[in-house]
């Protein structure tokens, strides 16, 4: 009875050691993590900045001081950026 329990414990310890070894080998490097975070930042920032520039250009076409299009397109850019990040993280293996 004790022999069986000891065998189960040894098998469990070996499986855990193997899983730890595989996790250590497959751990992303600092450069890979930096590239991933940079990609996320660009996916969020570019729609926001693009919306701001496009909104400012549209507001400049009309007379008077208005930031209606600028604010609207910045908010739209934030929503698009969040959707980009959501899709990118969801599709990541």
C-alpha positions as CSV (number, residue, x, y, z in Angstrom):
1,X,0.0,0.0,0.0
2,X,2.8,2.4,0.9
3,X,4.7,1.5,-2.2
4,X,1.8,2.4,-4.5
5,X,1.4,5.8,-2.8
6,X,5.1,6.5,-3.1
7,X,5.0,5.5,-6.8
8,X,2.1,7.9,-7.3
9,X,4.0,10.7,-5.5
10,X,7.1,10.1,-7.6
11,X,5.2,10.2,-10.8
12,X,3.4,13.4,-9.8
13,X,6.7,15.0,-8.8
14,X,8.3,13.9,-12.2
15,X,5.3,15.4,-14.1
16,X,5.5,18.6,-12.2
17,X,9.3,18.9,-12.8
18,X,8.8,18.2,-16.5
19,X,6.0,20.9,-16.7
20,X,8.3,23.4,-14.9
21,X,11.1,22.6,-17.3
22,X,8.9,23.1,-20.4
23,X,7.5,26.4,-19.0
24,X,11.1,27.7,-18.4
25,X,12.1,26.8,-22.0
26,X,9.0,28.4,-23.5
27,X,9.1,31.6,-21.4
28,X,9.2,34.7,-23.7
29,X,12.3,36.8,-23.6
30,X,12.5,40.4,-22.6
31,X,12.7,41.5,-26.2
32,X,9.6,39.5,-27.1
33,X,7.7,41.0,-24.2
34,X,8.8,44.5,-25.2
35,X,7.7,43.9,-28.8
36,X,4.3,42.6,-27.7
37,X,3.7,45.7,-25.5
38,X,4.9,48.0,-28.3
39,X,2.4,46.4,-30.7
40,X,-0.4,46.8,-28.2
41,X,0.5,50.5,-27.7
42,X,0.5,51.2,-31.4
43,X,-2.8,49.3,-31.9
44,X,-4.3,51.6,-29.4
45,X,-2.6,54.9,-30.0
46,X,-2.8,55.1,-33.8
47,X,-6.6,55.1,-34.1
48,X,-6.8,57.8,-31.4
49,X,-4.3,60.0,-33.0
50,X,-5.7,59.4,-36.4
51,X,-9.2,60.3,-35.1
52,X,-7.8,63.5,-33.5
53,X,-6.1,64.7,-36.7
54,X,-9.1,63.8,-38.9
55,X,-11.5,65.5,-36.6
56,X,-9.4,68.6,-36.3
57,X,-9.2,68.8,-40.1
58,X,-13.0,68.4,-40.5
59,X,-13.5,71.1,-37.8
60,X,-11.2,73.4,-39.6
61,X,-13.3,73.2,-42.7
62,X,-16.2,74.9,-40.9
63,X,-16.4,78.5,-39.6
64,X,-16.3,79.2,-35.9
65,X,-14.6,77.4,-33.1
66,X,-15.8,73.9,-32.8
67,X,-14.3,70.7,-31.5
68,X,-17.3,68.5,-32.1
69,X,-15.7,66.3,-34.8
70,X,-12.4,66.2,-33.0
71,X,-13.9,64.9,-29.7
72,X,-16.2,62.5,-31.5
73,X,-13.4,61.0,-33.5
74,X,-11.1,60.7,-30.5
75,X,-13.8,58.8,-28.7
76,X,-14.3,56.6,-31.8
77,X,-10.5,56.1,-31.9
78,X,-10.5,54.9,-28.3
79,X,-13.2,52.4,-29.1
80,X,-11.5,51.2,-32.2
81,X,-8.2,50.9,-30.3
82,X,-9.8,48.9,-27.5
83,X,-11.4,46.6,-30.1
84,X,-8.0,46.1,-31.8
85,X,-6.3,45.1,-28.5
86,X,-9.2,42.8,-27.6
87,X,-9.0,41.0,-30.9
88,X,-5.2,40.8,-30.9
89,X,-5.1,39.3,-27.4
90,X,-8.0,37.0,-28.1
91,X,-6.3,35.5,-31.2
92,X,-2.9,35.2,-29.5
93,X,-2.0,31.5,-28.8
